[in-house]
C-alpha cells in the first residue's frame, strides 16, 4: 500500500468529540501507521479550522459521519459531507459512511450519504474493509474475533451502554406530631 488510509470523522462539536476520539482510536487499533484518523476536535485552538477541515477532507479516503441526535443543528457536518462527496469522483477508494442510532433518523438527505443504523454486523464489515479486504488490506491475518470485539466496542461507544428502564412506586413517608 503506497499510502495510509486516512479517515475523517465528522461529528457535533464539542458534544461528540469524545465519541469521535473513541471510535477513531478503535478503527485504527490494529493499523499502526497505516491508518490515520482525524476530526476537528484534534485541531489546536486558534487554528484556521475551516481551511484545516477542507484540507483534511481533500486528503481523506473515508469520511465517517456520526449522526447522534436529530434535534441538533447538523448544518456544518452536512457541509463536510457535501464537500467530501464532491471529492469522491476523483478516487474510487473514497467512501462516505453515516452512522445513525435508529432507522427513524435516516432522512432522504442522509440516505444519500450511505446512512446505516450502526450494528456489530455493519461495523465488522467496515473493519474487514480496512483490515482484510483488497484495497487497504492493512492486517489480513487479524482474527475475526478481534474484529468482532472491536466492533462491539464501537457500537457500545456510539449507542451507549445497555440501559434498563424500570418504574418504581415510591411511597412518601409523612410523620405528623
C-alpha angles and dihedrals in degrees: 000000000000098000140018123265105256117206125187117197115209112203144151109277129253097352096063100029093106090049091051089051092050094048093043093052091050094047089054096038098113099026105083108192092341093083124053118186124187140168135176091264088073094058119107120250111262093026118131091256097183092056091043092052091050091048091050092047091050090054098039122105093193134028117199113195115202105207103187109156126025091202093067126088105257097177097120094043089052088051088054090050093048092046091049092045088059091055093051093080091069097055125036090202091067118108134182114204126182121199116206130178097222141013090247089066093062107097126178090265092053093047087066089058094057094259117192134175103247115247137153090257094054092046093047088053090050092049091049088053088055101040111026114015128087112273104047101013090172097165111004095175094058111127120247090234090061091052091047092050091048091047090053090052091050093048092047091049091050099042098031126237118311109278127208117206122201136167119227127193109227120198116200119226115225121186120190125190 
